[in-house]
Every structure is written in structure tokens, then in C-alpha cells.
């Protein structure tokens, strides 16, 4: 199932994107007892999905609208907690970042021994077809990072790798936009990762059952039509079960938590000299079975 958050008029609602990819079933009309907030819906787990499936099957015409008649938002316009992110999690990107001069965490080797974890502020989140405000970066060093986002559906602490996928609700696309000079200047990455509008997400949240083997997914990022990044999820240094085991070892993961799993090689600082985003650029992140996350830059 492909779930969306959308705005019509001044109202924010959740819905299901039909298989034709152009029709939305508005769950606030098709099943008024369901929440209008994606986090609250995810908290319902399988019961919520069963109710949504029944609502889609019986939806009257007034519960349906065209995708182009609404404004798509991030599936989680205001996440419950900061996004949990993994740094340097593809081999070639670990090398390019290590050699870039921007890696304030760099040690003796490029590839980390353990997952590098940081967060992005909830206020950085924005949706598809919105503007990345590079002009708000005082250092003029705004970079892109296409990533797979993992959404937690079942709470847990001390989750072992063998059970990790039981806690995954679904997947989305994230562009972990970064102010590189701020990332380097402040050593810990939070400030450089968290400017408002620096986390485009969407366009949909796809439930895990529809994805199947997530390691088969293919990610690519384009800037102005030029392919910059390309990788399989199977190329991750620390796979999704390892990330979930690592995070949950000391903290409780809760429904609606979002994990950005890392970006492959090909980011702007990998060029010599670096190629940063500028006003007028168009960035598109594509992940198979999920869709395209498109954003312009100003």
C-alpha cells in the first residue's frame, strides 16, 4: 500500500494512492474513524492497514480525488522525533567523504567500524516538489544526499538483527540536504544537517509488504537531469537490521521513527572542486518501487 499525506484547501489528510498512480482515496472520507495524521495511523499497525484496505475497496466516488488536484506533503510533515540518520554507510561514499576534507569525524580509516549516527531536526522536513532553500545556507555549501528512509512500525528496545524487519512499517525517499561547511565547522553534524527545508521526504510511504526484499531496491539521484548517484540498497556497509539493532540497543524505537540509511557516492563534495547546489537546480531522487522525490533549489 502506498500511503500519502496531502493538503486540500487548509486541511491536512492522509490517503492511499491507487494502483493507477493518479487516484487518491481520502481516508478521512472513506473511513472517518481513522486518524488524519500519519504517525497516529502508523501507531495502529496492522489493524489500521486492514481498516484502510477495507475503506479503499468500498470507497464511494466522493472519497476519491485526483493526485494532481491536491498538494502532496511529506508522509510525515512534522515527525514525532528527530530523524535518525546513518553517516558514511556506502563504501565509495565513505571514501569520497573521508578524502573531501569535510569529515570532522575522520579517523585512521575511511570505512567506519561501527555505524555513525546523527539526527536531523523535525523542522528540516519538507515534501515533494517543494523548494530546497540553499539561499538560507550562509556558507553557500548546500549539497544533496539521496537516501532510503525506513519507518518503524512496532516499538522495541534491544531488537536483535534476526527480528529487525518485524519492526519495519515501510519505506520512503529522503534527500539529506546538508550545509557542508557548517557540518565541518561544528564537528558534530546536527547544525549542518538541520536548516529548515533541508530534508525533502516522500512522495509516498510504501508499506513493507509491498516492497518485498528491500535490498533489491535501486537508488539514483539526478541534478538537472545528470545522474550523480547510483547504488543498490544491498551495497550498504551496515544493513537495515544492523542499524535497527544498533539504535535499539540503548533507546526505544517507537512507531513513526524515521531512519535515513545513508547516501552513496556522487555527492557534490566528491567533485574537485566541490559542486554545490545553486538556485535553479532541480534534484530528483528515485528509488525503485517507491517513486521519485523531486525538488527545486532557490
C-alpha positions as CSV (number, residue, x, y, z in Angstrom):
1,X,0.0,0.0,0.0
2,X,1.2,3.5,-0.9
3,X,0.2,6.0,1.8
4,X,0.4,9.7,1.4
5,X,-0.2,12.9,3.4
6,X,-1.8,15.7,1.3
7,X,-3.3,19.1,1.7
8,X,-6.6,20.2,0.2
9,X,-7.5,23.8,1.0
10,X,-6.2,24.3,4.5
11,X,-6.7,20.7,5.7
12,X,-4.0,18.1,6.0
13,X,-5.2,14.5,5.5
14,X,-3.9,11.0,4.8
15,X,-4.8,8.8,1.9
16,X,-4.0,5.8,-0.2
17,X,-2.5,6.2,-3.7
18,X,-4.4,3.8,-6.0
19,X,-2.6,1.4,-8.4
20,X,-3.2,3.8,-11.3
21,X,-0.9,6.3,-9.6
22,X,-3.3,9.1,-10.3
23,X,-6.2,8.5,-7.9
24,X,-6.2,9.1,-4.2
25,X,-8.6,7.6,-1.7
26,X,-9.1,10.1,1.0
27,X,-9.2,8.1,4.3
28,X,-10.9,11.0,6.2
29,X,-13.9,10.4,4.0
30,X,-13.7,6.7,3.2
31,X,-13.0,5.8,6.9
32,X,-13.7,8.8,9.1
33,X,-12.7,7.0,12.3
34,X,-9.1,6.6,11.1
35,X,-6.5,9.3,12.2
36,X,-5.7,12.2,9.8
37,X,-2.1,12.1,11.0
38,X,0.4,9.6,9.6
39,X,2.2,8.9,12.8
40,X,-1.1,8.2,14.6
41,X,-2.1,5.9,11.7
42,X,1.2,4.0,11.8
43,X,0.7,3.5,15.5
44,X,-2.4,1.5,14.7
45,X,-0.2,-1.1,13.0
46,X,-1.8,-3.9,11.0
47,X,-5.3,-3.0,12.3
48,X,-5.0,0.4,10.7
49,X,-3.9,-1.1,7.4
50,X,-6.8,-3.6,7.4
51,X,-9.2,-0.7,8.0
52,X,-7.6,1.3,5.2
53,X,-7.7,-1.7,2.8
54,X,-11.4,-2.2,3.5
55,X,-12.1,1.5,3.1
56,X,-10.3,1.5,-0.3
57,X,-12.3,-1.4,-1.5
58,X,-15.6,0.2,-0.6
59,X,-14.7,3.8,-1.2
60,X,-17.5,5.8,-2.8
61,X,-16.8,8.3,-5.5
62,X,-16.8,11.3,-3.1
63,X,-13.8,9.7,-1.3
64,X,-11.7,9.7,-4.4
65,X,-9.8,12.6,-6.0
66,X,-7.0,13.1,-8.5
67,X,-3.5,13.3,-7.3
68,X,-3.0,16.5,-9.4
69,X,-5.9,18.1,-7.5
70,X,-4.1,18.2,-4.2
71,X,-0.7,19.2,-2.7
72,X,1.4,16.3,-1.7
73,X,3.3,16.8,1.6
74,X,5.9,14.7,3.3
75,X,4.3,11.5,4.6
76,X,5.3,12.9,8.0
77,X,5.1,16.7,7.7
78,X,6.1,17.0,11.4
79,X,7.7,13.8,12.6
80,X,7.3,12.8,16.2
81,X,11.0,12.9,16.8
82,X,14.2,13.9,15.1
83,X,15.1,11.8,12.1
84,X,17.7,9.1,12.9
85,X,20.5,9.1,10.3
86,X,23.4,7.0,9.4
87,X,26.6,8.5,8.0
88,X,29.2,7.1,5.7
89,X,27.2,3.9,5.0
90,X,28.2,3.1,1.4
91,X,31.8,2.1,0.8
92,X,32.6,4.5,-2.1
93,X,30.8,7.4,-0.3
94,X,32.8,6.7,2.9
95,X,36.0,7.1,0.8
96,X,34.9,10.3,-1.0
97,X,33.8,11.9,2.2
98,X,36.9,10.8,4.0
99,X,39.1,12.4,1.3
100,X,37.0,15.5,0.9
101,X,38.4,17.4,3.9
102,X,34.9,17.9,5.3
103,X,34.9,14.8,7.5
104,X,35.4,16.2,11.1
105,X,34.9,12.6,12.4
106,X,37.6,11.1,10.3
107,X,40.0,8.7,11.9
108,X,42.6,6.5,10.5
109,X,40.3,4.7,8.0
110,X,37.6,5.8,5.7
111,X,35.1,3.0,6.5
112,X,33.7,3.2,10.0
113,X,34.0,0.2,12.3
114,X,30.6,1.0,13.8
115,X,27.5,2.9,12.4
116,X,27.9,6.7,12.6
117,X,24.6,8.0,14.0
118,X,23.3,11.6,13.9
119,X,19.9,13.3,13.7
120,X,18.1,15.9,11.7
121,X,15.6,18.3,13.3
122,X,11.9,17.7,12.6
123,X,11.7,21.3,11.3
124,X,14.0,20.4,8.4
125,X,11.4,18.2,6.9
126,X,9.6,19.3,3.7
127,X,7.7,17.5,1.0
128,X,8.0,16.6,-2.7
129,X,8.0,19.4,-5.3
130,X,9.0,22.0,-2.6
131,X,12.0,24.3,-2.7
132,X,15.3,23.5,-1.1
133,X,16.3,26.9,0.4
134,X,20.0,26.9,-0.5
135,X,20.0,30.7,-0.2
136,X,19.4,30.2,3.6
137,X,22.8,28.5,3.9
138,X,25.2,31.3,5.0
139,X,28.2,29.2,3.8
140,X,26.9,28.6,0.3
141,X,27.8,24.9,0.5
142,X,24.5,23.1,0.1
143,X,24.8,19.5,-1.0
144,X,22.4,16.7,-1.8
145,X,22.2,13.1,-0.5
146,X,19.7,10.7,-1.8
147,X,18.7,8.1,0.7
148,X,16.3,5.3,1.6
149,X,14.2,6.1,4.6
150,X,13.0,3.3,6.9
151,X,9.9,3.9,9.0
152,X,9.4,2.0,12.3
153,X,6.0,0.5,12.9
154,X,6.5,-1.7,16.0
155,X,8.1,-0.2,19.1
156,X,11.1,-2.1,20.6
157,X,14.3,-1.9,22.6
158,X,17.1,-4.4,22.4
159,X,15.9,-5.6,19.0
160,X,18.2,-8.3,17.5
161,X,19.0,-8.3,13.8
162,X,17.0,-11.5,13.2
163,X,13.8,-9.7,14.3
164,X,14.6,-6.3,12.9
165,X,12.3,-6.4,9.9
166,X,9.4,-7.2,12.2
167,X,9.6,-3.6,13.4
168,X,9.7,-2.0,10.0
169,X,6.4,-0.5,8.8
170,X,7.6,0.8,5.4
171,X,9.9,2.9,3.3
172,X,10.2,6.3,1.8
173,X,12.7,8.5,0.0
174,X,14.8,11.1,1.8
175,X,17.1,13.8,0.5
176,X,19.5,14.5,3.4
177,X,20.4,18.0,2.2
178,X,23.5,19.3,4.0
179,X,25.3,22.6,4.5
180,X,28.8,21.1,4.2
181,X,30.8,24.0,5.7
182,X,28.5,24.0,8.8
183,X,28.8,20.2,9.0
184,X,32.5,20.5,9.2
185,X,32.8,23.7,11.3
186,X,30.6,22.4,14.1
187,X,32.2,18.9,14.2
188,X,29.0,17.1,15.1
189,X,26.7,17.3,12.1
190,X,23.4,18.4,13.6
191,X,23.6,22.1,12.7
192,X,24.8,21.4,9.1
193,X,22.0,18.8,8.6
194,X,19.1,20.7,10.1
195,X,18.4,24.0,8.4
196,X,14.7,24.5,7.7
197,X,13.7,22.8,4.4
198,X,16.9,20.6,4.3
199,X,15.0,17.3,4.5
200,X,12.7,16.7,1.5
201,X,10.8,13.4,2.0
202,X,8.3,11.4,0.0
203,X,6.4,11.3,-2.2
204,X,4.8,8.2,-0.5
205,X,5.2,5.8,2.4
206,X,5.2,2.3,0.9
207,X,4.3,-0.5,3.3
208,X,7.0,-3.2,3.8
209,X,4.8,-6.0,2.4
210,X,4.7,-4.2,-1.0
211,X,8.4,-3.7,-1.1
212,X,9.4,-7.3,-0.5
213,X,13.2,-7.7,-0.4
214,X,14.4,-4.2,0.4
215,X,18.0,-5.0,-0.5
216,X,16.9,-5.3,-4.2
217,X,15.9,-1.6,-4.3
218,X,17.9,0.6,-6.6
219,X,18.6,4.3,-5.7
220,X,19.7,7.0,-8.1
221,X,20.0,10.8,-7.8
222,X,19.9,13.3,-10.7
223,X,20.8,17.0,-10.7
224,X,19.4,18.9,-13.7
225,X,19.0,15.5,-15.4
226,X,22.6,14.4,-14.8
227,X,22.9,11.2,-12.9
228,X,25.1,11.8,-9.9
229,X,24.4,8.8,-7.5
230,X,23.6,5.2,-8.1
231,X,23.6,2.2,-5.8
232,X,21.7,-0.9,-4.6
233,X,20.4,-1.0,-1.0
234,X,22.4,-4.2,-0.8
235,X,25.5,-2.1,-1.0
236,X,25.1,-0.6,2.5
237,X,28.0,-1.2,4.8
238,X,25.7,-1.6,7.8
239,X,22.4,-3.1,6.6
240,X,19.0,-2.2,8.0
241,X,18.9,-5.0,10.6
242,X,22.3,-3.9,11.9
243,X,21.2,-0.2,12.1
244,X,18.0,-1.2,14.0
245,X,19.9,-3.4,16.4
246,X,22.5,-0.6,17.0
247,X,19.9,2.1,17.6
248,X,17.6,0.0,19.8
249,X,20.4,-1.3,22.0
250,X,20.2,1.7,24.2
251,X,17.0,3.6,23.1
252,X,13.4,2.5,22.5
253,X,12.3,2.9,18.8
254,X,8.7,4.0,18.5
255,X,6.1,3.9,15.7
256,X,6.8,6.7,13.3
257,X,10.5,6.9,13.9
258,X,12.3,7.5,10.6
259,X,15.8,6.2,9.8
260,X,17.8,7.7,6.9
261,X,20.1,4.8,6.0
262,X,22.9,6.7,4.3
263,X,23.9,8.0,0.9
264,X,26.0,6.5,-1.9
265,X,28.9,8.1,-3.7
266,X,28.4,11.0,-6.1
267,X,27.6,13.9,-3.7
268,X,28.7,17.4,-4.5
269,X,31.8,17.4,-2.3
270,X,33.0,14.3,-4.2
271,X,33.9,16.6,-7.1
272,X,37.1,18.6,-7.3
273,X,36.3,21.4,-6.7
274,X,33.0,20.7,-5.0
275,X,29.8,21.2,-6.9
276,X,27.2,22.7,-4.7
277,X,23.5,23.2,-5.3
278,X,22.6,26.6,-6.7
279,X,19.4,28.5,-7.4
280,X,17.5,27.0,-10.3
281,X,18.8,23.5,-9.9
282,X,16.5,20.5,-10.0
283,X,17.2,17.5,-7.8
284,X,15.5,14.1,-8.3
285,X,16.0,11.1,-6.1
286,X,14.5,7.8,-7.5
287,X,14.1,4.5,-5.6
288,X,12.5,1.6,-7.4
289,X,9.1,0.6,-6.1
290,X,8.8,3.9,-4.2
291,X,8.9,6.6,-6.8
292,X,10.5,10.0,-7.4
293,X,11.3,12.7,-5.0
294,X,11.7,16.0,-7.0
295,X,12.7,19.3,-5.6
296,X,13.9,22.6,-7.0
297,X,16.6,24.8,-5.4
298,X,16.5,28.5,-4.7
